[in-house]
Amino acid sequence: MSVFMIIQSKIKNAEKYNQYIDQVSPIVEKYGGYYHVRGEKIQSFGRWQPERIIVIEFQSEDQIQDWLKSPEYAAVAPLREEGADAQAILVEGYQKD
């Protein structure tokens, strides 16, 4: 069953964050991730007012852990940390019986 990583980010240094975006995409794909959402055009229906949302699908939580623990990701993670404040959750996809 697919697992989705949902990330809310608030940009604090656009230059660093853009460098991160450019470099992280091929790493995500190498570890089996697929971007579904990556943007700022958000319509809120309540108090939650995220600046940017990213949704990445993986086939398993193991793939996510492999990506996050990879040396490739470790090399670009400081750009994300300098470029944005982010919060993330993992949620299992829905499987109809």
DRENDREN-899534 format. One record per residue: z, y, x of N, C-alpha, C, O in turn; residue in one letter. Coordinates in steps of 0.02 Angstrom, whole numbers. Layout:
// residues N
{{Z Y X} {Z Y X} {Z Y X} {Z Y X} "A"}
...
This chain:
// residues 97
{{0 -59 42} {0 0 0} {0 62 44} {35 64 95} "M"}
{{-39 111 27} {-43 173 65} {24 210 64} {63 205 17} "S"}
{{35 247 118} {93 291 124} {66 361 138} {21 370 179} "V"}
{{94 410 103} {71 478 110} {124 520 145} {183 517 126} "F"}
{{104 558 194} {148 607 225} {130 675 194} {72 696 197} "M"}
{{179 707 164} {169 772 133} {210 822 174} {270 815 183} "I"}
{{175 873 198} {205 921 243} {199 991 213} {146 1011 189} "I"}
{{254 1027 215} {254 1097 196} {265 1136 260} {312 1123 297} "Q"}
{{221 1184 274} {230 1222 336} {225 1297 322} {191 1320 277} "S"}
{{260 1334 363} {259 1407 361} {242 1430 432} {279 1417 479} "K"}
{{186 1464 438} {160 1484 503} {203 1540 532} {218 1590 498} "I"}
{{222 1532 596} {259 1585 630} {221 1611 691} {235 1666 715} "K"}
{{172 1572 716} {129 1595 771} {61 1564 759} {49 1506 776} "N"}
{{16 1603 730} {-50 1577 708} {-91 1550 767} {-125 1500 759} "A"}
{{-87 1581 825} {-126 1558 882} {-104 1487 903} {-146 1443 913} "E"}
{{-39 1476 910} {-13 1410 929} {-28 1359 874} {-47 1302 889} "K"}
{{-19 1379 812} {-31 1332 757} {-104 1312 753} {-119 1253 740} "Y"}
{{-149 1358 762} {-220 1341 762} {-239 1295 819} {-281 1250 811} "N"}
{{-208 1304 877} {-219 1258 933} {-195 1188 914} {-228 1138 928} "Q"}
{{-137 1185 882} {-110 1121 859} {-158 1087 811} {-173 1028 818} "Y"}
{{-181 1124 761} {-227 1096 711} {-289 1067 744} {-310 1011 728} "I"}
{{-318 1104 790} {-378 1081 825} {-366 1016 863} {-409 973 866} "D"}
{{-307 1010 893} {-293 953 936} {-264 892 899} {-273 836 920} "Q"}
{{-229 904 843} {-195 849 810} {-241 806 767} {-229 747 759} "V"}
{{-294 836 739} {-338 799 694} {-365 734 723} {-359 682 690} "S"}
{{-394 735 783} {-419 671 810} {-364 621 824} {-375 560 822} "P"}
{{-304 645 838} {-248 599 851} {-227 565 786} {-216 505 785} "I"}
{{-222 604 732} {-207 576 667} {-258 522 649} {-239 467 629} "V"}
{{-321 538 657} {-375 491 640} {-372 428 684} {-384 373 659} "E"}
{{-357 436 748} {-351 379 794} {-299 329 769} {-307 269 778} "K"}
{{-246 354 739} {-191 311 715} {-198 293 642} {-150 270 611} "Y"}
{{-258 303 614} {-272 280 546} {-258 329 491} {-262 311 432} "G"}
{{-243 391 507} {-229 441 456} {-292 473 429} {-342 479 463} "G"}
{{-288 493 365} {-343 526 331} {-315 587 293} {-270 579 251} "Y"}
{{-341 646 308} {-319 707 275} {-348 711 205} {-409 704 195} "Y"}
{{-304 722 155} {-326 734 86} {-320 809 69} {-362 836 34} "H"}
{{-268 840 95} {-255 911 81} {-234 944 146} {-196 916 185} "V"}
{{-261 1004 156} {-244 1042 216} {-261 1115 203} {-315 1138 221} "R"}
{{-215 1151 170} {-234 1219 154} {-180 1263 126} {-123 1243 116} "G"}
{{-202 1326 114} {-157 1378 90} {-169 1399 18} {-129 1436 -10} "E"}
{{-223 1377 -13} {-237 1396 -82} {-195 1353 -128} {-214 1297 -146} "K"}
{{-137 1379 -147} {-87 1341 -184} {-68 1379 -247} {-55 1439 -245} "I"}
{{-67 1344 -302} {-45 1374 -365} {22 1342 -383} {27 1281 -392} "Q"}
{{73 1382 -387} {140 1358 -400} {156 1360 -475} {135 1406 -509} "S"}
{{193 1311 -499} {214 1308 -569} {290 1310 -574} {320 1278 -617} "F"}
{{322 1347 -530} {394 1351 -530} {417 1393 -471} {380 1437 -447} "G"}
{{477 1380 -448} {506 1419 -393} {479 1400 -325} {481 1440 -278} "R"}
{{454 1340 -318} {429 1317 -253} {367 1357 -236} {318 1356 -273} "W"}
{{368 1393 -180} {313 1436 -158} {292 1418 -87} {301 1459 -42} "Q"}
{{265 1359 -75} {246 1342 -7} {188 1384 17} {145 1405 -22} "P"}
{{188 1398 82} {134 1437 113} {74 1393 129} {17 1413 122} "E"}
{{88 1332 151} {35 1286 172} {59 1214 157} {117 1198 169} "R"}
{{13 1172 132} {28 1102 117} {-23 1058 152} {-83 1073 153} "I"}
{{1 1003 180} {-42 954 212} {-23 886 182} {36 870 177} "I"}
{{-73 846 163} {-62 778 138} {-106 732 179} {-167 738 181} "V"}
{{-73 684 213} {-108 636 255} {-93 566 230} {-35 548 219} "I"}
{{-144 526 220} {-136 457 198} {-142 409 258} {-186 416 300} "E"}
{{-96 362 261} {-97 307 309} {-92 242 271} {-69 241 214} "F"}
{{-113 188 300} {-110 123 267} {-40 92 270} {-25 47 232} "Q"}
{{2 117 316} {70 90 322} {115 140 356} {92 186 390} "S"}
{{179 131 346} {228 173 380} {226 159 456} {239 204 496} "E"}
{{209 99 475} {203 82 547} {151 127 580} {161 149 636} "D"}
{{95 139 546} {43 183 574} {71 253 585} {56 285 636} "Q"}
{{110 277 538} {139 344 545} {186 346 605} {183 392 645} "I"}
{{228 296 610} {275 293 666} {239 288 733} {258 320 782} "Q"}
{{186 247 735} {146 242 797} {116 309 816} {116 327 875} "D"}
{{91 346 767} {62 412 779} {115 460 805} {106 493 856} "W"}
{{172 464 770} {224 511 789} {255 496 856} {278 542 890} "L"}
{{256 433 877} {286 412 941} {234 408 997} {252 390 1053} "K"}
{{171 423 982} {119 416 1032} {123 470 1086} {146 525 1072} "S"}
{{100 454 1146} {99 505 1199} {51 562 1182} {61 618 1203} "P"}
{{-2 546 1145} {-49 599 1126} {-16 650 1081} {-25 711 1089} "E"}
{{23 625 1032} {56 671 987} {112 709 1023} {121 769 1010} "Y"}
{{148 675 1066} {201 709 1104} {174 768 1144} {208 818 1154} "A"}
{{112 762 1167} {81 816 1206} {65 878 1164} {66 934 1190} "A"}
{{50 869 1099} {32 927 1057} {89 950 1012} {86 1005 984} "V"}
{{141 910 1004} {197 928 959} {229 995 976} {248 1031 929} "A"}
{{235 1014 1040} {264 1081 1053} {223 1138 1023} {252 1190 1005} "P"}
{{158 1130 1016} {118 1181 984} {137 1189 911} {140 1245 885} "L"}
{{150 1132 877} {172 1136 807} {240 1169 802} {252 1211 759} "R"}
{{285 1149 847} {353 1177 845} {353 1252 858} {392 1289 828} "E"}
{{309 1276 902} {304 1347 916} {264 1383 862} {275 1443 849} "E"}
{{218 1348 829} {172 1379 782} {194 1382 710} {172 1425 673} "G"}
{{239 1336 690} {257 1334 619} {325 1301 609} {347 1258 647} "A"}
{{357 1322 556} {416 1286 531} {389 1236 480} {353 1255 434} "D"}
{{407 1173 488} {379 1122 444} {433 1074 420} {483 1060 454} "A"}
{{422 1050 359} {463 997 330} {415 944 304} {360 960 280} "Q"}
{{435 881 310} {390 827 290} {429 773 253} {488 762 265} "A"}
{{392 739 208} {419 681 174} {366 626 175} {307 640 184} "I"}
{{388 564 167} {343 507 159} {353 481 88} {409 477 63} "L"}
{{297 463 57} {301 435 -10} {249 379 -15} {193 387 8} "V"}
{{268 323 -45} {222 268 -55} {172 286 -110} {189 319 -159} "E"}
{{111 263 -101} {60 273 -151} {75 231 -213} {114 184 -210} "G"}
{{43 248 -266} {51 212 -329} {3 153 -331} {-56 161 -317} "Y"}
{{29 96 -349} {-13 37 -356} {-6 11 -427} {47 -12 -447} "Q"}
{{-60 14 -464} {-60 -10 -532} {-62 -87 -532} {-102 -117 -496} "K"}
{{-19 -118 -571} {-17 -191 -574} {-77 -219 -610} {-82 -280 -617} "D"}
